[in-house]
Amino acid sequence: MFSLYPVNQYESQALRLSDIAQSMEMTARNLAATHALDNNTWNGQVIIPPATHQTDQPYYWYAPYKLSVVPGIAPSPQEQVHVPTAIIMQKYLLSFVITGDPNKLWPDTEGKIYWPKYNQGNQPQGRAMIFNTTGLSIGPYDLSNERSVFWNKALWY
């Protein structure tokens, strides 16, 4: 296992451990879910700086008005959200929740690009919608990388 995470590729052991945990807990489980659903999934990758865990949450929950504050919980400041990206992400999410297809609910004339399923079009590698503040794109998404395949050999899911 450690050969998949060579020491010389990390500035510290903590960063190495973090990468191992992310591979096991997130990417490998995404591969397992995608395979369990016969690749009939729409995979996405959120690359919004600073690209830390839960950076995408203010985008999914963005509202143009102030939400009431729950005592003891400080909401993320709305001004940190790139509003056009948040609205587009919410449109895809709501379309998926309501219809089961992120492409179905809103018209092509509103800046939407078609979000293909993971292995649609017989690509050698899966495809994903890439969300960031500079625009949307469709790109390769290699869930079945060497690390994810390793973690999926275990019967932990």
N, C-alpha and C positions, 0 to 999 in steps of 0.2 A: 504494500500500500504506500509506504513512504517514498518509493521510487517514482510514484506519480506526482509527488510534491517535493522535488529536489531542494535541499537546504539552500543551495547557492542562488535560488530564484527569489528568495525572501530576505527582507531587511532584518526580520526578527522571527523568533519562534512563534510569537503571538500572532503575527500576520500569517504564518504558515498554518497554524491551528485554525485561524479564522477561515482561511481558504478551504481547508479540509471540512470544517463544519458546514460551510455554505454548499460545497459540492454534495455532501451527504444529505443535508436537510432540505435543500431547495432544488438544485438542478437535477439530482438523481431522482427525486420524487416526481418532478415534472416529467421526466422520461418515463417513469413507471405509469403515471396517470395517462400520458399520451399513448403508450402501448396498450394499456388496459382498455382504452377507448378506440382501439384499432386505428390510431392516428387521425381520428375524426375530431380533431381539436383545432381551435384557433389559438396559436401561441403568440405571446407578445413579450416584448422586452422593453422595460422602461429605463431610459438612459437620461435621467434628469440630474444635473449636478446638484448636490455633491455626490449623488449616486450611492447613498447609504441606505441601509434597511429602512423601509417605510417612507422613502422620499416621495413615492407616488401617492400616498394617502391624501395629502391636501388637494391633489388634483381630482381624485374621485369624489371628494366631499366638498369641493369648492362651491360657494354660493355667492352671488353678487351682493348679498345683504349680510349683516352681522347675525350670526347664530347666537342664541342665548348661551351663556356660559354656565357650565356645570361647576359648582364650587370644588376647588381643588384640582381642576383640570384646565390647563391653559391651552386654548386652541392655537394652531399654527397661524401666524399672521397671514391674512389674505393677500397682502401685497407681495409675498414671496412666491406666489403662484403666477405662472405665465398663463394668463386667462385664455387666450386662444387654444393653447394645448389642453387646458383643463376641460374646456367645452367639448373639444373633439373627443377626448378620452371618455367623457361622460356619455356622449352620443353613441359611441361604439358599445359601451357597457350597457346602457339602457336598451339598445336594440337587441343585444344578446339576451338580457334578462326577460324582455317582453316576447321576443319571437324565437329565441334559440339560435339566432344568426346575427352576428355583429354588423353585417352589411345590409340587412333588409329594411330597417325602419326609416332611415333618412335618405333623401335624394342625393344623387351624384353631383348635383349642381352646388352643393355646399362645401366643396373642398375635400370631399371624402375620396379616399383611394380604396380600391377593393382589397379586403383582407383575406388572403387565401388560407385554406386549412394547412396544417403542418406539412403534409407531404403532397399537397395538390400540385399537379403538373409534373409528377414523376421527377422531381428534382433529386440530385444525388444526396442532398442534405436538406433537412427540414427548412421551412420558411417561417418567418415571424414578422409581425408588425413591430416596428421599432418606433417608440414614442420618445421624442425629445423636444426641447423648446425651439429647435431650428426647423422643425417640420417632421412630417411622417415619412417613413420609407418602409419598403419590404426588403428584408435581407435574410441571409442564411442564418440558421439557428441550429447549431450542432448540439442537440441534447444528447445524442448518442456518442459523445466523446469518450475517450478512454476512461476517464474518472467516473463518469456516470454509469458506464457499463460495469465497472468494478463494483460500485456500491449496489447496483441492482442484482448482483449475484447473491446477495444476502436475502434472507426471507424476513426482512424487517417491516415490510408494508403489507 
